[in-house]
Amino acid sequence: MTNELPDLATFDGVLFDLDGVLTPTAEVHMHAWQTMFTELFTAWGIEPPYTEEDYFIHLDGKQRYDGVASLLRSRDVEIPWGDPSDPPTADTVCGIGNRKNEVFARVLRSEGIAPYPGSLALIEQLRAAGTPIGVVSSSKNADEVLRAAGIRDFFPVVMDGVVAERERLRSKPAPDMFAEGARMLGVDPARSAAVEDAHSGVASAAAAGFALVVGVDRGAGAQALLDLGATLVVDDLAAFVR
């Protein structure tokens, strides 16, 4: 226990990002993106090659198709947007995004997923205290990941990429997704906390006016998270368990 950290149960509600905050699915996403883009860049002769930095700058925390467009734009590549129904073989933004999702789903099914122990302990503590909690994730796989991890029942509200597309909400770092998550949970951001590990997610929660924005440094860099609006940064949510 760290005495300097606030008690999250004292806030009206707490909204958690999923990948990299509750579950280590960020690692699966990173692997899937790297595999898919390395093959694509080689086939198309795109330079410079894909790097881990590309993930944190262009993909982490964003809705899938926005991430694809951002990364391709960084290499001065413009292709048609296409439609979410595009097959994974289509050379469109949506087709490439769907191609990556096939890799992700295959890994998730074959290897499964478990929540971070510290994150599980914290959400159990908050549920016992009666604090409303929800998930705000850019992923369209959020429901499947939560069920695979055995924690879906903790969250009455899951504001994910499916809802964002249906409601035409802007991707993180815009405030839309966290603002909508707070509305769905029935809490005021100004009296609530948000927990994020991605650059875009921290910026989104800060822009939505959350009273506390907790950055979880899983590789994005503590100072970068603070610069983008995190109130404080921890290495693991076990730090909040009392």
C-alpha positions in Angstrom: 0.0 0.0 0.0 1.2 3.5 -0.9 -0.1 6.1 1.6 0.3 9.0 -0.9 -2.1 7.5 -3.4 -5.8 8.5 -3.2 -8.5 5.9 -2.3 -10.3 5.3 -5.6 -13.4 4.2 -3.7 -13.9 7.8 -2.6 -14.7 8.8 -6.2 -18.2 8.7 -7.7 -17.0 6.1 -10.3 -13.9 4.7 -11.9 -13.5 3.9 -15.6 -10.8 1.6 -16.7 -9.2 1.1 -20.1 -8.9 -2.6 -20.9 -5.8 -3.6 -22.9 -2.7 -3.0 -20.7 -4.7 -1.9 -17.7 -7.0 -4.8 -16.7 -5.5 -7.5 -19.0 -2.2 -8.0 -20.8 -3.9 -8.0 -24.1 -1.8 -5.0 -25.2 1.0 -7.5 -25.7 -1.2 -9.6 -27.9 -2.3 -6.5 -29.9 1.4 -5.4 -30.2 2.3 -8.9 -31.5 -0.6 -8.9 -34.0 0.1 -5.4 -35.3 3.8 -6.1 -35.7 3.2 -9.4 -37.6 0.6 -7.8 -39.9 2.4 -4.6 -40.6 5.8 -6.2 -41.1 4.3 -8.4 -43.8 2.4 -5.5 -45.3 5.4 -3.2 -45.4 7.6 -5.9 -47.0 5.0 -6.7 -49.6 4.4 -3.0 -50.5 8.1 -1.9 -50.2 7.2 0.6 -47.5 10.1 2.3 -45.6 11.2 2.7 -42.9 10.2 -0.7 -41.5 7.6 -1.1 -38.7 9.0 -0.6 -35.2 7.7 -0.9 -31.6 7.6 2.9 -31.4 5.0 2.9 -34.2 2.7 1.0 -31.9 2.9 3.5 -29.1 2.7 6.6 -31.4 0.1 5.5 -33.9 -1.9 2.5 -32.7 -2.0 2.2 -28.9 -5.4 3.1 -27.5 -7.0 4.2 -30.8 -9.9 2.6 -32.6 -8.5 0.0 -35.1 -9.1 1.8 -38.4 -8.0 5.2 -37.1 -4.7 3.5 -36.0 -4.2 1.9 -39.4 -4.8 5.3 -41.2 -2.4 7.1 -38.8 0.4 4.6 -39.3 0.1 4.5 -43.1 0.0 8.3 -43.2 3.2 8.4 -41.2 4.8 6.6 -44.2 3.0 8.9 -46.7 0.7 6.1 -47.8 -2.9 6.9 -48.6 -5.4 4.2 -49.5 -9.2 4.1 -49.6 -10.9 3.9 -46.3 -13.3 1.1 -47.4 -16.0 -0.3 -45.2 -15.9 -2.3 -41.9 -17.4 -5.2 -43.9 -14.3 -5.4 -46.1 -12.6 -8.8 -46.1 -9.2 -9.1 -44.5 -7.7 -9.4 -48.0 -8.9 -6.0 -49.1 -6.2 -3.3 -49.5 -8.3 -0.7 -47.7 -7.9 0.8 -44.2 -10.8 -1.3 -43.0 -9.5 -4.4 -44.8 -6.0 -4.1 -43.2 -7.6 -3.5 -39.8 -9.7 -6.6 -40.2 -6.5 -8.5 -41.2 -4.9 -7.6 -37.9 -8.0 -8.6 -36.0 -7.9 -12.1 -37.4 -4.3 -12.5 -36.0 -5.4 -11.1 -32.6 -8.5 -13.4 -32.4 -6.4 -16.4 -33.3 -3.9 -15.7 -30.5 -6.6 -15.0 -27.9 -8.4 -18.2 -28.7 -5.3 -20.3 -28.6 -3.6 -18.8 -25.6 -6.4 -17.3 -23.5 -5.9 -14.3 -21.2 -5.9 -13.6 -17.5 -6.3 -10.3 -15.7 -3.3 -8.6 -14.1 -3.4 -9.8 -10.4 -3.1 -6.2 -9.1 -6.0 -5.0 -11.4 -8.2 -7.9 -10.3 -7.6 -7.2 -6.6 -8.4 -3.5 -7.2 -11.7 -4.1 -9.0 -12.7 -6.6 -6.4 -12.0 -4.0 -3.7 -14.0 -1.3 -5.6 -17.0 -3.7 -6.1 -16.9 -4.5 -2.4 -17.0 -0.8 -1.6 -20.0 -0.3 -3.9 -18.0 2.1 -6.2 -19.5 2.1 -9.8 -16.9 0.8 -12.3 -16.9 0.5 -16.1 -14.6 -0.1 -19.1 -13.7 2.4 -21.8 -11.9 0.5 -24.6 -11.3 1.3 -28.2 -11.3 -2.4 -29.0 -14.2 -4.1 -30.7 -13.0 -7.3 -28.9 -13.6 -5.9 -25.4 -16.5 -8.1 -24.5 -14.7 -11.2 -25.7 -11.6 -10.3 -23.8 -13.5 -9.6 -20.6 -15.3 -12.9 -20.8 -12.1 -14.8 -21.6 -10.5 -13.2 -18.5 -13.5 -14.0 -16.3 -14.2 -10.4 -15.3 -17.1 -9.4 -17.6 -19.6 -9.5 -14.7 -17.7 -6.8 -12.8 -18.6 -4.2 -15.3 -22.2 -3.1 -15.9 -20.9 -0.6 -18.5 -18.6 -1.4 -21.3 -18.0 1.5 -23.7 -16.1 -0.1 -26.5 -15.2 0.2 -30.2 -18.6 -1.3 -31.2 -20.5 1.4 -29.3 -18.1 4.1 -30.6 -18.7 3.1 -34.2 -22.4 2.9 -33.7 -22.6 6.3 -32.0 -20.0 7.8 -34.3 -17.7 8.8 -31.4 -14.3 10.1 -32.2 -11.3 7.9 -31.3 -9.1 8.6 -28.4 -7.4 11.1 -27.8 -10.6 13.0 -28.3 -12.7 13.1 -25.1 -15.8 11.4 -26.6 -15.3 7.8 -25.4 -14.5 8.6 -21.8 -17.2 11.3 -21.7 -19.7 8.7 -23.0 -18.5 6.1 -20.6 -19.2 8.4 -17.7 -22.6 9.2 -19.0 -23.4 5.5 -19.4 -22.2 4.8 -15.8 -24.2 7.8 -14.6 -21.3 9.7 -13.0 -19.8 13.1 -13.4 -16.2 13.1 -14.7 -15.4 16.0 -12.4 -15.9 13.6 -9.5 -14.6 10.4 -11.0 -11.4 8.7 -11.9 -10.0 7.2 -15.1 -7.3 4.6 -15.5 -5.2 4.4 -18.7 -1.9 3.1 -20.0 -1.9 4.6 -23.5 -0.8 8.1 -24.6 -4.1 8.6 -26.5 -6.2 7.3 -23.6 -4.6 9.5 -21.0 -5.2 12.5 -23.2 -8.8 11.4 -23.8 -9.6 11.1 -20.1 -7.9 14.4 -19.3 -9.8 16.2 -22.1 -13.1 14.7 -20.7 -12.4 16.5 -17.4 -11.9 13.5 -15.0 -10.9 14.6 -11.5 -8.2 11.9 -11.4 -6.4 10.4 -14.4 -4.2 7.4 -13.4 -1.5 6.5 -15.8 -0.3 2.9 -15.7 3.2 2.7 -17.2 3.4 -0.6 -19.1 6.0 0.8 -21.5 4.5 4.1 -22.7 6.8 6.1 -20.4 5.8 7.7 -17.1 6.9 11.2 -18.1 5.0 11.0 -21.4 1.8 10.0 -19.6 2.2 12.9 -17.1 2.9 15.3 -20.0 -0.3 14.2 -21.7 -2.5 14.8 -18.6 -2.1 11.9 -16.1 -2.4 13.1 -12.5 -0.1 10.4 -11.3 1.6 7.3 -12.7 2.0 3.8 -11.2 3.6 0.6 -12.5 0.8 -1.6 -11.4 -2.7 -1.1 -9.9 -1.8 -3.2 -6.9 -0.5 0.1 -5.6 -4.1 1.2 -4.9 -5.1 -2.0 -3.1 -5.6 -1.4 0.7 
